[in-house]
Amino acid sequence: MALPKLATATYELTLPSTGKKIGYRPFLVKEEKILLTAQGTGEDADMLRAVEQIIENCTFGELKVGELPFFDIEYVFIKLRSKSIGEVATVKLLCPDDNKTRVDVDINLDDVECVRDVSHTSDIKLTDEIGMTLEYPRISSIAEMTKVSDSEAGFSIVKKCITQIYDKENVYAKSDMDSKELDEFVDSLSHKQFEKVQEFFDTMPKVKHAVKVKNPNTGVESEVVIEGMQNFF
């Protein structure tokens, strides 16, 4: 005799990058096992693979995580966590007035949103005639960053996100560039030009949430902005 099947609730969310509505279910014990196994290794790359697998499972295969901007992934996983474990997460935050006291703060994950900067653009003008177009980091780019030193990570992510370089007469697709050419181009950027590129990453959509934190030792109340999936748990 077959055992009864447990019903699982389904929900809907809107992808920040496209506005497309996606159906999803909470993660189950089988997904929690994936997450716990990854957490046990302590490796960022293992956690990213676990998040990718869990999202694909819980969105019924509708999302191809490798093709999503990373801020989409963070947003979807936070919403999954909210419906799976509970909408309130308790995190320890550093009080900015003394930079040493940490306090527990409850965050309602349903209130966490992906915030856009109105000044953001993917078209980076390096000179009057030369520029580049960037795409948002994918999970593969973030995983690649875990394999290099902190000093190399910024340059690595820039090269991963370049889709084309153009001048007054031509557009050069990334698929037509070899790795050495791309390295030489990025290495030739001036400090001011690289700052323009960095602005793309600084202003791109981010999953973040502002909360009030009161230091029990000083009585000072401050606002702290939490960014990034890992900082909400």
GIWO-V226836 format. One record per pair of residues at least 6 apart in sequence whose C-alpha atoms are under 6 Angstrom apart, sorted by the first residue. I is the first residue (numbers start at 1). J is the second residue. D is the distance in Angstrom with one decimal. If there is no record, write none. Layout:
i: <I:I>
j: <J:J>
d: <D:D>
This chain:
i: <10:10:11:11:12:12:13:13:14:14:24:24:25:26:26:26:27:31:35:38:38:45:52:56:66:69:69:69:70:70:70:71:74:82:87:87:88:88:88:89:89:90:90:91:91:92:92:92:93:93:94:94:95:95:95:112:113:114:114:115:115:116:117:120:122:122:123:124:124:125:126:129:129:130:130:131:131:132:132:132:133:133:134:134:134:135:145:163:164:164:164:165:165:166:207:207:208:208:209:209:210:210:211:211:212:212:213:213:214:214>
j: <24:25:23:24:22:23:21:22:20:21:58:59:58:80:83:84:84:54:50:46:47:143:65:63:139:136:137:138:137:138:139:206:229:109:108:109:107:108:109:106:107:105:106:104:105:102:103:104:102:103:101:102:101:102:215:209:207:206:207:205:206:205:203:203:133:134:133:131:132:131:193:167:168:166:167:165:166:164:165:166:163:164:161:162:163:161:153:174:172:173:174:171:172:172:227:228:226:227:225:226:224:225:223:224:222:223:221:222:220:221>
d: <5.6:4.6:5.7:5.4:5.5:4.5:5.6:5.4:5.5:4.4:5.4:4.4:5.2:5.6:5.5:4.5:5.6:5.9:5.8:5.2:5.1:5.5:5.9:5.9:6.0:5.3:5.6:5.0:5.8:5.1:5.7:5.9:5.2:5.9:5.4:5.1:5.4:4.5:6.0:5.6:5.3:5.5:4.4:5.5:5.4:5.9:5.3:4.5:5.2:5.5:5.8:4.4:5.5:5.9:6.0:5.6:5.7:5.3:4.2:5.4:5.4:4.5:5.6:5.4:5.6:5.2:4.8:5.4:5.3:4.4:5.7:5.2:5.2:5.7:4.3:5.9:5.5:5.7:4.3:6.0:5.7:5.4:5.3:4.6:5.5:5.1:5.3:5.2:5.5:4.5:5.2:6.0:5.1:5.8:5.9:6.0:5.3:4.3:5.6:5.3:5.6:4.2:5.6:5.4:5.7:4.6:5.5:5.3:5.6:4.1>
